[in-house]
Structure formats: C-alpha cells, structure tokens
Amino acid sequence: MEKVRIDKWLWAARFYKTRSLAKKAIEGGKIHCNGQRIKASKEITEDTILTIRNGWDEKEILIIKLSDKRRGAPEAALLYEETEKSINKRTDNAIQRKMLNNTSGLHSEGKPSKKQRRQIHRFKDLMDKL
C-alpha cells in the first residue's frame, strides 16, 4: 500500500471513532499535514508529519505505516509515532494547566448555607444603613 486517504488513516489509527468525525476535524482545521491545512481526500504516504489538535492538546506524529482497515488499539498504535518535542510540549502544557487551576481561586464551595445567607443579609442591611 503506497497511499491512503487521510480520513481513512485517522480512522484506522483510532484517532477518531468514525470517518465522518475525522472528515469534520480535517475540514475544521484541526489536522495539518506537513504544516499545511488539507482536505479529507488528501492521500498520505509514510514519513508524513501530521499535527492533530484535540481539545487543549496538540500532537505531532510521524506516520510509520499505512492502513485503511481499523484494527485493535495495540495494532493501531504501531501505525504512528509521536515526536519527542510533541510529548514534552504536551506534558509542559498539562503541568501549566494544573498549576493555573490550583492557584486561580475561582473554585466555589457551592451555594451558601442558610446561616451564611443570614449573615450576608445582615451585612448588606448594615451597609445600607451606613
């Protein structure tokens, strides 16, 4: 096998559950081939570099083998290899997101209890009188 459509390969490599989801991701600009936007019908070869953006993460992978048949996850993992640079970047970004979540202080403890509401009302009444 020399060439495979990229939407078929993404489906076979288990990045997306269906080919139509892979096609939507490609059309939405979430997949880049060698740094450029592509169409779902683009035929890829081995040693092609893909950039796949999924949520907060962005993976840069090198295609090792081609396949148009969907198989088990262990076999699908053999179709590609993520670059070291991409792995390091994703772990750094994950650490930064965790640090931001821990220090932001935006987490609320839920709505106030009855006692806390009474205290809030008393405080507001007091401030209105001043």
ABEGO torsion letter per residue (X at the ends): XABBBAAAAAAAAGABABAAAAAAAAAAGABBBGGBBBBAABBBBBGBBBBBBBEABBBBBBBABBBABBBBAAAAAAABBBBAAAAAAAAAAAAAAAAAAAAAGABBAEBBBAAAAAAAAAAAAAAAAX
